[in-house]
């Protein structure tokens, strides 16, 4: 049994178990699943994947268990979808946005700046998108099902200098990998830099970059506060971080009650995650930043920023339409725009 690390009281789990009309060990078969994860077990990105496994194990009375290969032990982030699809492992967690050629539709969720106001919005929008027929076709081709997506608090900037105005953004070297983040930051005259996640600390320390683009709590958990003392309050949008994948053939062959358990556990872990992230965001600003000598900087030109910012879903839609999928692009972009409207007024 995995150790209980979530913050939700054990009484909740007990109540759920008591609500079942049959004993857990009578309801579920004994199953042992393999699971490949892109990060370490103690990484913040894995916290609620661990929570999902805990719920599944607890509700099944310990009859369903997982053997997890952490930190890319079975394959790196870009290899995990193929490993799951081929049946080399049953489950996997990675960011489909890392594979825009293989997953041009489902991978969009992790590549949109200023689109989701909250982690809850990021998760809801993602699951809506994943359920669309053209996205399901893309996932079926890869022989995978997406059970869930973990999320992160709104991304901001953690910088070596205070950023208060649009003028302050000009020329700033901001870590922004991939295709769409550089387009976004270039709009403001910043200088996007491609730097690996593990190299951000050194990049800030040596002056190779001026800012890191991530949530405040991720920045502190990554110890970036030691080399970048200014946290900018500009909300750049919550992010769907990693997707929980399962081999489609394996999932379809499971008893219905097991399928339902896997899905309901994902729903519960996401509820737990949203509450946790809200608490972490408040504590980070009120307690962690002062304790670690960070200055919380108010960005004064938000209206000018909003007026100048690019509409990233529109840019993405145009790209996908040009690749021959205009109807799918519009259906997905409509969902993205609906949620973006809650953040960008």
Secondary structure, DSSP 4 states (H G I P E B T S, - for coil): -----SSS-HHHHHHHHHH-SS-HHHHS--EEEEEEESS-TTSGGGHHHHHHHHHHHHHTTT-EEEEEE-TTSS--TTTHHHHHHHTSSSEEEE-GGG-TTT-TTGGGGGG-SS--SSHHHHHHHHHHHHTSHHHHHHHHHTTEEEEEEEEEPPEEEEESS---SHHHHTT-EEE--SSHHHHHHHTTT-EEE---GGGHHHHHHTTS-SEEEEEHHHHHHTTGGGT--EEE------EEEEEEEEEHHHHHTS-HHHHHHHHHHHHHHHHHHHHHHHHHHHHIIIIIHHHTT-EEEPPTTHHHHHHH---HHHHHHHHHHHTT-HHHHHHHHHHHHHHHHHH--
